[in-house]
Amino acid sequence: MKKIGLLLIDPQVDFCDPNGALYVKGAERDMDNVAALIDGLTRKKKLADCHVTLDCHQGIHVAHPIFWIDASGNHPAPFTLITHQDVVDHKWTAARPGLRKHVLAYTKALQDHGRYPLVIWPPHCLIGSGGNNVAPKVLSAVRGWSDSVFNTIHFVSKGSNPLTEHYSAVQADVPDANDPSTQINTTFIRNLEEADELLLAGEAGSHCLANTVRDVVDNLTDPDIVKKFVLLMDCTSPVPSFEKLQDDFIRDMQARGVRVMTSKDYLAAA
């Protein structure tokens, strides 16, 4: 029997509820589709593994407003972009002066990496908060699957280091040499490789899903394994104003061999 795995990225209240701190438009419908897919595959006894990543932030974080101030002591508004040059020019500086050396090096590393500039987000998925929780319908579905097959859900936490962004569940954008949780998680990748078919879903298609999948694909033991990946287009949405990033991600992954389809079509054929 084919071993089907699910990689579900950040299906959390703050992203998926219209009242969430960093709501991704359309994410509640994505999660309805994810829950229906899990329930359907559970009934068909087709789902072997569920890997669920969780964004888990401290309130004080390099991508939250409280971390930064301008010359007047004001914090940046959410969705402000801070460039390395902004830091060099003291347009924005760390609220704690002792962190200046870090933020200079950090923003330079982001610039050199070329994936994203530093975006200041509304504080979200704070550890211990309701927004950190898995969306209720999805939680019910994965728990139902777990009980049905007597298999544990593989939860992967990311983002608790306050000095670096951690879009990808595989590694932080700028890994911290003193924090193994920010460095490449090869064990996670090898676990994903065990599936005969790996379904990809979650939020957001412009950021955390995109970065996670890219990092997995870049670190496979065999490049052909990517042909086992299926991106479910009705189970992800982009952060508003970042739609192009999701479009680029989908195009890039298709070029590398990832299949793209809807969860409804997949379930009908399973």
N, C-alpha and C positions, 0 to 999 in steps of 0.2 A: 504494500500500500504506500502511496506517495506521502512523504512526510512534509506537511505544510506548516510553515512557521509564520508568525505575524510580528512585525516590528512596528510598534505603535509609539509615535513620538509625542510626548507632552500633551496628553488628552486631559488637560486640567481646567478647573473651573475658571481661573482668571483669563484663560484664552478662549474658552468655549461657551461661556455664559455671557449674554448681552450686557449684563451688569458687572462683568469681570473687569479687573484692573487693566488688562491689556487684551481686550476682546478682539478676536480676529473675525471679521465679518464673514458669516457663513459657516463658522466652525460648529455651531450647534447642529446644523444639518449634516455636516461631516460626521459628527459623533453619533447621530441617529443611524447613519449608514454603517459606521463601524460596528455599533452594537448589533444591528441586524445581521451583518456579516458574521460576527462571532457566534451569535445565536444559531444562525443557519449552518455554519460549519460544525458547530457542536452537535446539533441534531443529526447531521450526516456522519458524525464521528470522523471528521477529516482534519481537524486542527490538532497539531502535535505540540506546539510551543507558542507561548505568548511572551514577548519581550516588550516591556512598557517603560519608557523613559520619563523622568520627572524633573522639571526645572525646579530647583530648590535654592532660593536666594536668601541672603542676609539683607536686612534693610539698608545697612551701609554697604554699598557695592559700587564698583567703578562705573557702572552703567546706570546708576540712579542719581537723581538730582542732588541729594544730600552730600555726595562725594565732592562736588565741584562748587566753586564760587567765582564771580567776576571781580573786577577791581573795587566794586561797591559792596561786595559781600553778598550779592544776590546769587541764588542757585539757578541753574539753567532750567528752562521749561522742558517738560517731556517732549521728546522727538527732536531736540536740539542735536545737531551734529558737531562734534568737537574733533578738529584735525590736529595733527602734530604741530603744524605751524601756529594754531591757536594757542597751544601750550607754550611753545617757544616765545610767542609774543605776549604772554601773560593775559591774553584775552580771557582764558579760563585757566584756573589753577586749582590744585587739590585743596580742599578745605583744611586739611592738616598739612602745614608747610613741610613736614618731614617726609611727605610722600612725593615731593616734586621730582626727585631723581627717578622714582618709579614711573610716574605718569609720563615723563619725557621719554623714557625707554619704551614704555608700553605703547604709547601712541605712534612712536616711530616703528615699532614692530608690526602694528596693525597696518600702517601705511605700506611697509615693505611686503607684507603678506598679500595685500591686495584684495582680500575678500570683502571686507566691510570697513568703513570708518567707524569710529566710536559714536554710537547712537545712545542718547540718554532716554531711557524708557521710564514710564511710570513704575514705581515699585510694584512688583508682581511676584506671584508664587512664593511669597515669604514663608519661610519654614515655620510651621505651626499654625498657619492661617488657613481659613476655609478655602481661599483661592488656590492653595497648593494641592487641594484634593483632586482626585480623578473625577471627571464628570460622572454624575450618578448613573446614567444609563449604561455607560461604558463599564463602570465599576461592577454593576450588576451582571453584565454580560461576561466579563472576564472571570468573575467569581463563580458564575454558573458553569463556565467551561472548566475551571479548576476543580470544582467539586465533581463534575461529571467524569473527568478522566483521571482524577486523583493525581494531579500534577500541579506544582507550584507556579505562580506567575513570577517571571523574572523581572523585577523592578530594578531600574538603573537610575541612580540619582546623579545629578550634575548641577554645577553652578553655585556651590556653597562657598567657594573661595572668593572673598570680596575684592580681590585685586585683578581679576581677569574675567572676561566674558567666556561663556561656555555654551555656545549654540549647539555644537556637535556633542552627541553623547559619547563619541569616541575619544575626543581630546578637546582641551580648551583652545580658544583662538590663539592665545599666547601661553603655552604651558609654563607652569611654575616649577623650576628645578627642585624646589623643596617640598612639593606637594604631589605625590604620586597620583592623586585623584584627578589631576589636570593633564596628566600625560597619557599617551596613546594606550587605549585599553585593548590589547591584542586578544585577551581571553574572550571578551565580548564579541569581537569579530569572528573568532574561531567558532563560537557557539552559533552564530548566525549562519556560518558556512555549512553547518550540519543539515540544514533544511534542504529538501529536494526542490522546494519552491518557497520563496520568501516574499510575503506580502508587505508592502510599504504604505503606511498611512500616518496621519497625525498633523500636528501644527508646529510651525507654519511652513507651508511649502516654499516660502521665500527665505526662511532662516533655519530653524532647528532641524526640520526634516531634510532640507536641502544639504546642510552642512554635514549632518550625520551620514546620510547616504553617500555623499561624495567621499567622506573619510573612510567609510567601509569599502567602497569600490576601489579606492586608491591603495588599500592595504590587504586585498585578498591574496591568498596563497596562490591562486590560479585566476588570471583575468577572465577566463571563460565562466567562472562561477556567477558572474554578473547576469548571465543569461537565465539564471533561476529567479531573478528579481522581477516582481510585478508591482508597479506603482499604481495605486488605486486613486484615480483622478477625482472621484466624488467623495473622497475621504480626507481631503486636505484643501486648505485655502491660504492665500498670501496675506501677510500683514498689509493693511490698506496703505497705498502709495508705494508699495514695494512689489507690485504685480510683475514687473519686468524680471525681477530676480527669480520668481517662480517659473516664468516662461523660459528663462535661460537654463535653469536647472533641469526642467523637463526635456528640453532640446538636447542638452549635453548628455543626459542619462540615456535617452533613446539612441543617440549616436554610439554609446558604449555598449548597448545591447539590452538595456532594461526594457521590459514590455510595459505598455501603458493601457489600462482598461478601467472600467467601472467595477465597483464591488458587486453590483447587481448582475452584470454579465459574468463576472467570475463565479459568483455563487451558483448561478444557473448552470454553469458548465461543470462545476465541481462534482 
